[in-house]
């Protein structure tokens, strides 16, 4: 058995089409539905890229992650029938907590529509009390953690500004 393996994707992404039923009267994605799109994308990403089925984790380990806090910024509307790109990445973890950043972008990935930080705690299913990640989970989390995103619990607004500037620079670099 070889000790080398294919590295895990740190920032998986998927595209989704915005459906009519998810929109308000102006044809904008309803604010509450952003969370559904983000969380569904993250579940798809963990299943596809990490072979991590959250239901199986709960039944196998007797523990699962529960969301303790969301930070969300709505920057540009996602419109009915528009295709959006959703990226997700782990930006912080410790022995029982993690923070996942999720970005909703234009289909071409050049314009940030919304940014979400979801803070989660690993808890025992039977008691609902905090528990530690297993060694295997800690190893996997260490491999997928995006270290170039500096996580500060109070730095959400700074991250929004930084990401918008980065995308603007990238767009300017691609303009002819």
C-alpha positions as CSV (number, residue, x, y, z in Angstrom):
1,X,0.0,0.0,0.0
2,X,1.4,3.4,-1.0
3,X,1.6,6.2,1.5
4,X,1.0,8.8,-1.2
5,X,-2.5,9.7,-2.2
6,X,-4.3,12.3,-4.2
7,X,-4.5,15.5,-2.2
8,X,-8.1,16.5,-1.3
9,X,-9.6,19.5,-3.0
10,X,-9.5,22.4,-0.5
11,X,-12.0,24.7,-2.3
12,X,-14.6,22.6,-4.2
13,X,-17.2,24.4,-6.3
14,X,-20.4,23.7,-8.0
15,X,-22.9,25.6,-10.1
16,X,-26.6,25.9,-9.4
17,X,-29.5,27.5,-11.2
18,X,-31.7,29.9,-9.2
19,X,-35.2,28.6,-9.3
20,X,-38.4,30.7,-9.4
21,X,-39.8,29.1,-6.2
22,X,-36.8,30.4,-4.3
23,X,-37.2,34.0,-5.4
24,X,-39.0,37.1,-4.1
25,X,-41.4,39.3,-6.1
26,X,-38.4,41.1,-7.6
27,X,-36.9,37.9,-9.0
28,X,-34.1,38.0,-6.4
29,X,-33.1,34.9,-4.5
30,X,-34.9,35.1,-1.1
31,X,-32.4,35.9,1.7
32,X,-33.4,32.8,3.7
33,X,-32.8,30.6,0.6
34,X,-29.2,31.6,0.3
35,X,-28.5,29.4,3.4
36,X,-30.2,26.5,1.7
37,X,-28.1,26.9,-1.4
38,X,-24.9,27.3,0.6
39,X,-25.6,24.3,2.9
40,X,-26.7,22.0,0.1
41,X,-23.6,22.9,-1.9
42,X,-21.4,22.2,1.1
43,X,-23.1,18.8,1.6
44,X,-22.5,18.0,-2.1
45,X,-18.9,19.1,-1.8
46,X,-18.2,17.0,1.3
47,X,-19.8,13.9,-0.2
48,X,-18.2,14.2,-3.6
49,X,-14.7,15.4,-2.6
50,X,-14.2,13.9,0.9
51,X,-16.4,10.8,0.8
52,X,-17.9,12.3,3.9
53,X,-21.6,11.6,4.2
54,X,-22.9,13.6,7.2
55,X,-25.6,11.1,8.0
56,X,-23.1,8.2,8.0
57,X,-20.8,10.3,10.2
58,X,-23.6,10.7,12.8
59,X,-24.5,7.0,12.8
60,X,-20.9,5.7,12.7
61,X,-19.3,8.1,15.1
62,X,-22.4,8.9,17.2
63,X,-21.5,12.6,16.6
64,X,-22.2,15.3,14.1
65,X,-21.6,19.0,13.5
66,X,-24.3,21.5,14.5
67,X,-24.3,25.1,13.3
68,X,-23.8,27.5,16.2
69,X,-23.5,30.8,14.2
70,X,-23.8,32.2,10.7
71,X,-22.2,35.4,9.4
72,X,-23.7,36.4,6.0
73,X,-23.2,39.3,3.7
74,X,-25.5,39.8,0.7
75,X,-23.6,41.9,-1.9
76,X,-25.3,41.4,-5.2
77,X,-28.7,39.8,-6.0
78,X,-28.8,36.3,-7.4
79,X,-31.6,36.4,-10.0
80,X,-34.2,34.0,-11.2
81,X,-32.8,31.5,-13.8
82,X,-29.3,32.8,-13.2
83,X,-26.5,30.2,-12.8
84,X,-24.4,30.9,-9.7
85,X,-21.1,29.3,-8.7
86,X,-20.8,28.2,-5.0
87,X,-17.4,27.6,-3.5
88,X,-16.9,26.2,0.0
89,X,-13.8,25.9,2.2
90,X,-12.7,25.1,5.7
91,X,-11.0,28.2,7.1
92,X,-10.6,27.2,10.8
93,X,-10.8,24.2,13.0
94,X,-9.8,23.0,16.4
95,X,-10.5,19.8,18.4
96,X,-14.3,20.3,18.4
97,X,-15.1,23.3,16.2
98,X,-14.8,24.4,12.6
99,X,-15.6,27.4,10.4
100,X,-16.6,26.9,6.8
101,X,-16.6,29.8,4.4
102,X,-18.9,29.7,1.4
103,X,-18.9,32.1,-1.5
104,X,-21.7,32.6,-4.0
105,X,-20.3,34.1,-7.2
106,X,-21.4,34.9,-10.7
107,X,-21.2,31.9,-13.0
108,X,-17.8,33.0,-14.3
109,X,-16.6,33.4,-10.7
110,X,-15.7,37.0,-11.1
111,X,-18.3,38.7,-9.0
112,X,-19.1,38.0,-5.3
113,X,-22.8,37.8,-4.6
114,X,-22.8,36.6,-1.0
115,X,-20.3,35.4,1.6
116,X,-21.2,33.1,4.5
117,X,-19.2,31.9,7.5
118,X,-20.8,29.0,9.3
119,X,-19.4,28.1,12.7
120,X,-20.0,24.6,13.8
121,X,-19.4,22.4,16.9
122,X,-19.0,18.7,16.9
123,X,-21.5,17.1,19.3
124,X,-22.6,13.7,20.5
125,X,-25.9,12.7,19.0
126,X,-27.1,11.0,22.1
127,X,-26.5,13.9,24.5
128,X,-26.1,17.0,22.3
129,X,-22.9,17.8,24.2
130,X,-19.6,18.9,22.6
131,X,-17.1,16.2,21.8
132,X,-13.7,16.1,20.2
133,X,-13.0,15.2,16.6
134,X,-11.4,11.8,16.1
135,X,-7.8,11.6,15.1
136,X,-8.8,10.6,11.6
137,X,-11.2,13.6,11.3
138,X,-8.4,15.9,12.6
139,X,-6.1,14.6,9.9
140,X,-8.6,15.2,7.2
141,X,-9.5,18.6,8.5
142,X,-5.8,19.5,8.5
143,X,-5.5,18.5,4.9
144,X,-8.5,20.5,3.7
145,X,-8.0,23.6,5.9
146,X,-7.2,26.6,3.7
147,X,-4.4,28.2,5.5
148,X,-4.1,31.4,3.4
149,X,-7.4,32.7,4.7
150,X,-6.7,34.3,8.0
151,X,-9.6,33.5,10.3
152,X,-10.5,36.1,13.0
153,X,-13.8,35.6,14.7
154,X,-14.4,39.3,14.5
155,X,-12.9,39.7,11.0
156,X,-15.9,38.8,8.8
157,X,-16.3,42.3,7.3
158,X,-12.6,42.6,6.7
159,X,-12.8,39.2,4.8
160,X,-15.7,40.5,2.6
161,X,-13.7,43.7,1.7
162,X,-10.5,41.6,1.0
163,X,-12.3,39.1,-1.2
164,X,-14.1,41.8,-3.2
165,X,-10.8,43.7,-3.8
166,X,-9.1,40.4,-4.9
167,X,-11.9,39.6,-7.4
168,X,-11.8,43.2,-8.7
169,X,-8.0,42.9,-9.3
170,X,-8.5,39.6,-11.1
171,X,-11.2,41.1,-13.3
172,X,-9.0,44.0,-14.2
173,X,-6.2,41.6,-15.0
174,X,-8.4,39.8,-17.5
175,X,-9.8,42.9,-19.3
176,X,-8.3,43.6,-22.7
